C-alpha cells in the first residue's frame, strides 16, 4: 500500500481508494476546487486503473444543496479523463446518489482480494483485506500538529487486515483516535480499536506509530481537537 494525502493506492489491484468526500458540506466553488486539485494530484501520481470511493460521496441526506450535482460531475469527469474506471460504494449518507446520476454497491472486491466497503456496518462480503472509510480518523501527538491519519490493523477483522482511510474532505472534524472505545461510535470493523496503528502522511513522508493500545497517554483526546 502507498499512502497519499487522505487516500491510499493499492498497487496489486492498481486501485486508488478514497472515502468521505461529503460533497455538499461546504461552499460549492471552494469545495469543488479543493477536491478536484487533490484528486487530480493522486491521479497524476499513481495513474490507477480504477478509483473506488468507499462511501459518503455525498453529505446531504435530504434535498441536495446547490452545486452538488456539478461537483460530482466534475469528480466523475476528472476520473474519466484519467482513463481510470470508477466504482462507488454506498455509505450511510448516500441516499441521494441517484439524483446525481451515480450508481453504487454495498462493497467492491478488487483483483487482489481486497474488499472495499464504507465501514458503518458489518461487510457482507468476505475479503483477504478490507479498506473502509466512515470513521474519519485523525491524530494529535502531544506537543505536535493535529492531522488526519490512516488506521491499519493487521488481522483485526475476521483474521483479515483492515485499513481505515481518513475523510477526503477537509471539512470533516475528524474522530480523535485517542478517544476510540471511550464512548465514541466506532465502526464494527474497529471493535476493539487497540490493535490499530495510526499512519500519518506529512510533507510526503509516511510516519507509522505503534498500536493504539500502546499509545495510552500520548494521544490528545477530543478536548481542543482540530484538523
N, C-alpha and C positions, 0 to 999 in steps of 0.2 A: 504494500500500500504506500502511496505517496500522499502526503498531507499538504493541502494548499490552504489558502485563506478561506476558511469556512466551507470547504469542500474536499472530497477525497477522490483520488484516482486509483482504480484497481487495475494494474497492468495485465493480469492474467485474463481479465474479462474485457480489457480495453474500454472501461466504462468510467465516466465521471459521475459521482453521486453527490447531490446536494439536497438540502431539505429546508422546509420552513421559510420560504420566500415571503409569505404573508402579504402578497400583493394587495394593496388597498388599505394598508395600515397607515401609510404616510401620504404626504403631498405627492400627487401623481407624477409631476415632472421630475422632482428631485429623486423620488423613489426609482423611477424608470432609469434615470441616468446612472444612478449608483449601481443598481442590479446589473444593468447591461455592461457597464465598464468592467466589473469584476468577473461576470460570466464570460465575456469575450477574452479576458485575460487568461482564464482557465482553458478555454477552447484553443487559444493560440499556443499555450504552453504544452498541453497534453495531446492535442489532436485526437480526441477519443472517437471511437466508432459509435458510441452511444452515450447519451446523457439520461440519467434517471433522477427524477425529482421524488424524494422519499416523503411525500405528503406535505400538506398545508401549503400548496402553491398559492392559495387564496387566504385572506384573513376574514372577510365578511361572511357571515352565515345567513344573512337575510338578503336585503337588496344590495346590489353592487354599487360602490361609490363611483363617481365619475372618473374616467381614465383607466379603470381596471382592465377592461377588455383590450384597450390599446397597449397597455404594459404587457399583458400576457401575450398578445400578438407579437410584440417586439421581441420578447424572450423566445418564443417559438421560432420566429424568423431568424434570430441570431444563431440558433442551434441548427436550423435547416441550412443556413448559408455556410456553415462549417462542414456540411455533409455528414454530420452525426445524426443518428436516429434518436428519437425522444420517446421515453416511457414515463408516465406519471403514475405514482402510487397515490391512492386516496387517503387523505388524512382526516382528522376529526373535524376540520374546518372547511372541508372541500365540497360541501353540498351544492355549491353553485357552479361547479366546473362546466356543466352542460351549457350554461348561459354564456360562457366564453369560448365554446367550441372545443373543449378539451375532454377527451375520454380518459378514464383511469381504471386501474385494477387494484385489488387489495394488496398485491405483492408482485414482485418481478424476480424471476430466477435468472441469474446471469450464467454465462458459459462456464465459469469456474465453480459453480455450485453455490455461490453466494445468493442469499435471498434478501432482497431489499423490501422493507415494509416501513410503515410510519412509526410504529412502536407504541401507540396508545393502547393497544390490546394484544393479546397473545397471537402470534402468527399462525395461520392455518397450514402454511407450507413448511416442510422440513428443509433445512439447509445445512450445508457444511460450515457456513458462516452467515451471520446476519449483520446488515447495515441498516440503521434506523435513524430517525430524527426525533421530533416531538419534545424532547427533554430540554432543549436549548442550554446545554451545559456551558458553564463559564467558571473561571477560577481566579482567585486573588491570593497570591502568595504574600505573607506578612511582610510589609515594607516595600512591596513591589507593585507593578502595574496590574490592573484588572483586565482580563482578556477572555474572549470566548475560547473554548477548548473542545477537543475530541475526548471521548472516553473509550478506552479499549479494554475489553475483558476477555482474556484467554479462557476458553472453556466455561464461560459463565452462564450460558443458557442451554440447557439440554445437552451439555458437553460440547457445544459449538462456541466458537469465538463470536464476540459481538463488538461492533464499532458503532458508537453514537456520534453523529456529526453535529456540529453546532448549527444554530439558526443562520441561514444565509443572509437574512435581513439584518441590517444593523440596528433596527428599531426595536427588536425584542430585548426585554430587560435581562433575560438570561436567568438560569437557575444556578445559584452558587452550589458547586458540587460538595462543598463542605457541609451543606445542610441536608443532603440527600439522606433519607432514612430517619430524619428528625421531624417527621410530620409533613414534610413536603411530598406532594403527589409524585409518585415515581412510576415510570414505565414498568410493566410486568417483566420486561427483559432486563431490568436493572435491579431486581429484587433478589437478594440484597446487593447493595452497591459497593461493599467493602473491597471486592476483588478487582475493581475497575481502576485503570491508571489514566490520569489526565495527560493529554498531549497538547502542547501549545505551539503554534507557529508564530515566530517572532523574527521580523527582519529577514525572512527567507530561511531561517533556521528552525528545525523541528526539535522541540525540547520535551523529553519524556520524564515523567515523575513517577515515584513509587505509587503503589495501590492506595486507594483512599483509606483503607483500614490501617495503613502505616503512616498516614499523614495527620493524625489527630493532633490538634493544637497548632498546626502550621498553615491551615487554610482559614481565610477570613470568611465568616458566615454572612448572613443576609444583611446585617446591620451596616448601613453605609455602602451597600453594594452598588457598583456601577458597571457599565460595559462601554 
